[in-house]
Amino acid sequence: MHDCKRARLDTESLRTWTSEGFDVHIHTNTHQHAHCGVQSPKPPMAVPSVEGFVRWNFERKADLLGDISATAARGKPLRLFSMYTGWGTAEMVASAVSRVFKSLKGTGETLQVEFAWMCESNLDKCRYLAEAFKEVQHIFTDASEVASGCAWEYRSGRRLLVPMDLDGGFVGYPCVDLSSLNTGPGQFKDSSTATGKGYANMLQVVDKCGRLAFLGVENSGNMWHKRREDHFERPIDIQDMAFRERGFLASSHRVSAHEFGPPQSRNRSWSLYLRKTSSRTGPGGLEAEVALSNTFLSFRCEVVPLANVLAAKGPRRLPSEKVQKPRGEGGAKWSRQFAELAKRLGEEQLDFKVREVLSMDLPLTLREIHVVALAAYELQARNVDVWKEPVVIQVDQGFGRSWHRSDHRIAPCVIPKGKYIVTGPTWRLMDKQEKCFLQGVGPEEISAYRMEQLLTETQLNDMAGNAFTAQICLAAFLSFLVCWNPGAVPDTEIAEQTA
């Protein structure tokens, strides 16, 4: 397999290439991990937002406007699609890049972007997307039908041919069969499973899009684990090889949201696929993949302080919080686990923490109160003052897994039905807007896309938990625009010319 050639290197010698008149500038020195001793760029905003990060990236990268101008100068819209990106993350990102590019150029030069279609299987999501993204031409409801080329369209209520004249797109197919919680996982390529079917649908769409130049793919971090079901191959290797066989460069990474700004621990597999004949660095193998990889990684930055994100809402009790008498749950398994922990850590100290949490009248079950009490005990053992410092504790997790243990200043992963407590002078539940902020969607996008108007609190929480992190999607999109040669002849035309 192509394992050692996966483009994951920050190689100093591979920064600038010239190919067919284009200069591609790879900014590898703008960010290194803290342990390397090099200062990372610091985002200036208090709350992560799509438009805020777009503008900041253009400001901190002097060459970015020029690198993207070739795409803008081609004179026709960049046609995109998305499948399973949550609440329209890819559309938010592409629209924001187009707006900011136009405002900064100031010469009438525009980056035209249009979304040919979106696909989501959940009808509540389709209903929301149809209202919030009216400029998107089609909203399809079944990925398998989309892959066949003819699918049910939500707005028109009839079956339509799926447009396949596309330049790029973003896909996030189901990860349920990769989950470590799945007791009956199947083979990655088994199309009878949700994950295998989603993977197959994605490849069928790619095969039908003859001019497709780039594709961003997000999935579970478990894509990087060797699995017995796949003969100890990693799904990410299988996926990368499938795209290389189709003539794409492959640049795959396992990254977390906090590496790109939002203070959330969200480890995901992100893959960037760029057609070799459409690469500005030429159709080469490893060097071109490293160029794409380094461009993507150059958008990493310091994390936005969690305290700033939570302060945007203020330490008040939310109106929707209904304090009830704590109730117990059936089964004594969790209580036995807690008792065993208490014996090791100190029964008196943990009992005191339980009483402290009970006294705050938080809307928690008895089990959740004990999870929070243990987390508070562990944090204070690390000299974290939870009465002053905001820390996010996920109360519906297991004991010892409720907070980000490597850095308490980063929130745990936001999941659809997750329940989170924010510590500090006033302890409270984290609200739906804060979950949006942790996914990189700020007040501007919440308002512009009418999230609170069109979605119930449950729906918005669900979408926040399932969506792409906006800043990673942005890094992928900008990387494609930098490394793509929009003047390249599509493979389908090359095939026709040589036939």
GIWO-V967767 format. One record per run of one state. SS is the DSSP state (~ for helix, > for strand, _ for the rest). FROM is the first residue (numbers start at 1). LEN is the number of residues. Records with the same first field share a line. If there is no record, write none. Layout:
SS->FROM-LEN, FROM-LEN
This chain:
_->1-2, 6-10, 20-2, 26-2, 31-3, 37-13, 61-3, 73-5, 84-5, 106-7, 120-3, 133-5, 141-2, 149-1, 154-4, 162-6, 172-4, 179-15, 209-5, 225-1, 231-2, 246-2, 261-3, 265-2, 280-6, 298-8, 312-21, 346-1, 360-6, 382-10, 395-16, 412-8, 423-5, 430-2, 439-4, 449-2, 455-2, 467-3, 485-6, 499-1
~->3-3, 28-3, 34-3, 50-11, 64-9, 89-17, 123-10, 143-6, 176-3, 194-15, 221-4, 228-3, 235-11, 257-4, 276-3, 286-12, 306-6, 333-13, 347-13, 366-16, 432-7, 443-6, 451-4, 457-10, 470-14, 491-8
>->16-4, 22-4, 78-6, 113-7, 138-3, 150-4, 158-4, 168-4, 214-7, 226-2, 233-2, 248-9, 264-1, 267-9, 279-1, 392-3, 411-1, 420-3, 428-2, 484-1
